Amino acid sequence: MKQELTDSKKKQNRGFAVVFAVLILAVLAGAVLSTALGSVSIEPGRIMEILAGGGSVQERNILTQIRLPRMCMTILLGGALAVSGYLLQTFFGNPIAGPYVLGISSGAKLFVCAVMLTVVGKSGRSSSAILVLAAFAGSLAATGLIVGLSRYVRHMASLLAAGIMIGYICNALTDFLVTFAEDAQIANLRGWSQGSFSGMDWKSVAAAAVIVAAAMTLTIRCSKPIGAFELGEAYAASMGVNVRMYRVVLIMLSSLLSACVTAFAGPVSFVGIAVPFLMRKSLRSSRPLVMVPACFLGGAVFCLYSDLIARMVFAPTELNISTVTSLIGAPVVIYMLAVRKR
Amino acid sequence: MERFLHLHGLSVGYPTRKVLENIELEIEKGEILTLIGPNGAGKSTLLKSISGQLPLLAGSVMMQGQDLAKCDAKERARKMAVVLTEAIRPEYMTCREVCAAGRYPYTGRMGILRREDEDAVDRAMARMKVEDLAERDFGAISDGQKQRVLVARALAQETPVLLMDEPTSYLDIRYRTELMETLRGLAAEGKTILMSLHEIDLALEVSDRLLCVKEGGEVFCGTPQEVLTGERIRDLFDMPAGMYEKLFKEKAGQAALTQQDHTFFANRSCKYFPCHKTEDTDNFNCLFCYCPLYGMGPDCGGHFRYTKKGVKDCTGCLVPHKRENYPLIMEKLRARNRSGQTDAALENHGDPGKKETPDISEILTTVNSAEPLADCIRGITPPDAEIARLVRDDLDNLAMPPGSLGKIETTAVRMAAITGRRKPRAERRRIVVLCADNGLVEEGIGSAPQEVTAAQAVNMTRGLTGMSSIAGYRGDQVQVADIGIATDYHCDKVLPLNVRKGTANIVKGPAMTRDEAERAIRIGIGLAEQASRDNIDIVGVGEMGIGNTTTSAAVISVLTKRTAEDVTGLGGGITEDAFRHKVECVRRAVTVNSPDPEDPVDVLAKVGGLDLAAMCGVFLGCARYRIPVVIDGLISAAAALCAVRLCPDCRLYMFPSHESAEKGYRIAMEAVGIEPWFKLDMRLGEGSGCTMAFGVMEAACAVLDRMATFEKAGIDDSYLDKLRQDVTARGEIQTGSLHDRK
């Protein structure tokens, strides 16, 4: 019995090791590829050389000012998005929960739209900092609304529905604004609202890194109550989880993560749903201590390759990131729903 | 008093709809309480409210005096585990991981399982027999298996309280039964279990109590018997005519049968169950070992019925033996004693004390006669040595190795010598119980309030006490005499021989005057005379009197010149402090009164009691009227010692019974010079040991009366001659102390 137990544990641990090794290799490969490939392709072997001071100034600028920050940002935001999705799914006990579904992204979009039409439209200047702040404010406003509702709504499923409704309201308001806006004013909005990892600078990377690192640390620290949530709220409460507090903590964490993504890259769909699902499948476990890092890496991989596809397939035309993630992610979700009925 | 789990004024439900209101319930540790009731009655709501899932609308859930609402989540999780009806769908969790989740309140910050956590999980899984499922995915097992795993999870939480909502709903009949057995085992280990069940028969079987929850908020809590016999199930579920009868009539009948063994003191919900094992004398009182309300019929507050062997089916008692019920019991008792009601139920069966309306005129004649006590005593002569010799020869001719019946033989010889019959009889046996109160109860040494003396005296005439129920069973007569009961009572079967209403406090002065003591002794002699007139073959001497172990200790201490510590026993199981107090009382009584050890009457009058004096009289009287008399326990032994000191020949009429657990007993009996026959760890008093001794004496008579001789059996006994001589010689030595006068 005991022997058997340790055996199966060993087997499980071996499985974990394999998955993590694959993920890390994929991240490294993706990182190298997305640095090397582009309108000006740089041989992977030369990357270190250029960074060390070799190569032309143009090459070095492309590398340091465009590709490297973009690559870093993709890893950070992709990971953040996946973890955010994982948290929401655990929290709602529903595998299709995600920042996009819950209206968090829509909230951000509404705010960005409003800002573009008022501040930016009047001054005629489009500042990315303002957009980022607006997106952030929008995400947090939507999240705040949901958290506020959670006081009155006892059940997670109803809360999920409430989130979806908030998403609809935000989208309707956005449409309303767009209807009465001039085309020029909303050109930027259209670009932003499809999501893109392009145009990242080191400043943004640093800001995102700080937010993501802080949120991730907190998430890992909360892995024990998150695990308890797996058995549902009632059981979690009976085991001593301060459900009301962790509800707020979890939703704040996940919206912080997704707000960060939405602010810097626009709403990116499906990563938050598809990646945790794929990770669960391959790890065959839902232990938060394993799932959180795996989701982070998985999200990074998913986004790195989606971004590569977006950039490369129709180059020099760059596709929106959501176009790619949706095309890859949606079938995954459909598959998931079909297979779920065991 | 602080109960284990206390639902106090609980109102549960939802903000818009109250489901159950004002529930008041005390739950004992190790109790299984099952909620039954129709769908939608609020069972789950109540469980959820107790577990804290639903906020209480009013009231509180107290656990060992602590309000659970004020506990933090983790603390609460260590007190209470739950099994819910809600299905859970964790993804990719093995059954073992689900169970391990129960360790949440114990693990550290990151939830890593320690060795002890793993062990707890193993234990829980083994208990629910789900070890085989350990590595299976929780989502891939059957609902029944899930349910067992979830119970295992709750067990892994290792809480003193377990709350389960419909834990059997998916289980097949085997696992259902197994779960119930497991629960019983857990309860025996002290786990308190609250659950709801739909299977009424399971609930009736497994639960200590059932909580019937009905729509509209009616709640009834009772034992399975009460629930069954009250036909509550029919009302609870609004069963159409005929359905209840079809389903439960038979069960109800069985329940009534099993109730035969259900006595007041087998009340599992009693804090002191099982009785007599408590050291907590502050909260426990011997009063309840003689429930004074037994005789009250329906007025005691509960339900029971009389049988020849006493009270049966005592259920729903409003006054279980708890300290806080004292005032109520006492009030009821006084009310009854005043009104002197006789209840019809009692008249329906013949009890031993009922036969004759006692006639005390002849006793009073003896008592009031001019004959000085000393003359009475002088009239006592030793048993007939000639008969003793003849009977010993008879015994030797019986078809057995000489002396092989041991003490039965010596008993037979002595009984013959006492009664002057070669074939003594033991057909009419009587236990004379002398009841009196002692003033020293005001020192607080008594194990029960003074009223109990009167109550028990009355109960003894009804065959309801420990001794009288045994006597009633055996067919021994019980004669109860009031020699000095302090409180008022009404019962015309107790002989009204009251000398005074309780003695004075011996710690402060003499118990009574010498005249009163002599009068009590004369009454005792009168009772023996009456026994002689009634052709009684054997008399046993019993007593009832709160505080009389202390007076007995004082008497023994003076007469044997031992210290108070030597002779004072624990009495009715009192604490160390109370014991020291008792020793102190004995010592002070002796110092204050300084009785003359050479004058037993003086000792009885100063530090004794009316019961002791009268018992001493019975011993003297039995010797005078040549009736074998049996010494019971400590008090009886003290009285016997007085009698022997007054008249040494008395000893030859006395027979021992059991060895009392009281310390003073052995010292007194050594001084009397008689060894007890049995050791039964009895210390009830009343004369309960006498009934046992009667059995031995009946056996002795039966041997002389019925056993075949060698002649009759056609056995040549010459081979035994040598042996016979040896044994006879040895027998003289062994029983010398009792035969030296022959």
Interface residues (C-beta under 8 A of the other chain):
Chain A: M1 E4 L5 S8 G93 P95 R221 S223 K224 G227 A228 E230 L231 G232 A234 Y235 A237 S238 M239 G240 V241 N242 R280 L283 R284 S285 S286 R287 L289 R342
Chain B: S51 G52 Q53 A73 K74 E75 R76 A77 R78 M80 A81 V82 L84 E86 I88 R89 P90 E91 Y92 M93 R96 E97 V98 A101 G102 Y104 P105 T107 R109 M110 G111 E131 A134 E135 G139 A140 Q157
